[in-house]
């Protein structure tokens, strides 16, 4: 376990952040959880919540002045790059021992998930380079697409229409359960010396397409679910009707385009290597979230 003081978690109120806090709390590790809105804080043993604004370095100084180890996650807004750079700069100035950044699999040109025109990939790539030149000890986690993304529109259409609508055709991807991401982050934060200077591409245990996902949902729920393969144009129209912002639509379609072209079927062993067990399967994910699909 780390002996480098507090563990500080940015992005603490999001799905990954909350899962990570549960692990840290259970391990009885002194943890600082950072939020922009203290009203969103969820009380936990061994966790102290602090309200801070990552757009303001002065606000961050109070958070990071005791050093320790940092987990960096923040939302993909227009100021994303500068916000993350702010955290890194203050962390370096105040002697943070190790910083773990949650990034994206779309960053590196040699990555099987590289998306040339991805705003998210470019933004994370810029921050990664900044982190590597900061003088901090670092580890970078590059997760693939999340299974939890299925709990929104996909689960709704499964429940209401017994249909999945995606523009990925027969393309496969090794979707990851974000609970595995949070467990990997916990391992890295608590044993940072083992993971210093390493970048981990995180995927699920199996590459699947949405025909496979529909079949698994059918088996688990006992109700037949089908997959309707949309064209890119059809998917764009559907997303526009839902009122998604242009930048989100562009990102979703870029990922779909790469997947339908068969570029995203790579399966990494990083999760199983770090956690000493297989990554969660699609079937186990559906079983654990059955109420969303049935």
C-alpha positions, 0 to 999 in steps of 0.5 A, a space after each residue: 500500500 502507498 505510504 505517500 500521504 493522502 490519495 486525492 481523487 478528481 472527478 470524485 462524483 462521477 461513476 468511476 470516481 465513486 467506485 474508486 472512492 468505495 475501494 479506497 474507503 474499504 481499504 481504510 486509506 486517507 482520501 481527499 475527494 474533490 468536487 465543484 459542488 460540495 452538495 454532491 458529496 457522498 459521505 464515506 468512511 476515510 474520505 474527506 470532501 473538498 470543494 475546488 475549481 480546477 479552472 483556478 490554480 489558487 483553488 487547487 493549491 489548498 487541495 494539493 498542498 500535502 502532496 500524496 498521490 493523485 487520480 485525475 479525471 475531469 469532464 470533456 468541456 471546452 476548457 478540458 486541456 487547461 483544467 487538467 494542466 492546472 492540476 498537473 502544474 500545481 501537483 508538480 509545484 507541491 511535491 505530489 508523489 505520483 499522478 494517475 491520469 484517466 485518458 482515452 484509448 483514442 490517443 496514440 497513433 499506434 493504438 488500435 483505437 486511435 481516432 485521427 479527428 477525435 476531439 477527445 483523443 487530441 485533448 487527452 494526447 496533449 495532456 498526456 504529453 504535458 504530464 510526461 514533461 512535468 517531472 511527476 511520477 505518472 501512470 496513464 490509463 487508456 480505457 476502451 468504450 464503457 459498457 455503462 454507456 449502454 444503460 442510456 438510450 440502448 437500454 431504453 430501446 431494448 426495454 421498449 422495443 427489444 431493439 438495439 440501434 447502432 452504426 457499427 455494423 458487424 464491427 467488434 470492440 472489447 467494451 470495458 466495465 468501468 468497475 474494472 477501470 476503478 479497480 485498476 486505478 485503485 491498484 495503481 494508486 496504492 502500488 504506484 512504484 510498480 506502475 510508474 512511467 507506464 501506459 495501460 490500454 484497458 479493454 474488456 475480456 472479449 471483442 463483441 459486435 452488437 449482434 453478439 450483445 443483442 444475443 447475450 441480452 436475449 439470453 439473460 432477459 429471456 426476451 428476444 432482442 434484435 440489432 438494427 444496423 444504422 448507416 452513419 447518416 441514419 445514426 447522425 439524424 437519430 442523434 440530432 433528433 435527441 438534441 446531442 451537441 455537435 461535438 458529442 455527435 462527431 465523437 460518437 460517429 468517429 468511434 462508430 466509423 472505426 468500429 464498422 471498418 473492423 479497426 477496434 477488435 483488439 483485446 488487451 490483457 492489462 486488466 487481467 494482469 493488474 487485477 489477477 482475474 479476467 475483466 468482467 464479461 458482457 454477460 456478467 454486466 447485463 446480469 448485474 444491470 438486469 433491471 435496465 434491460 428487462 
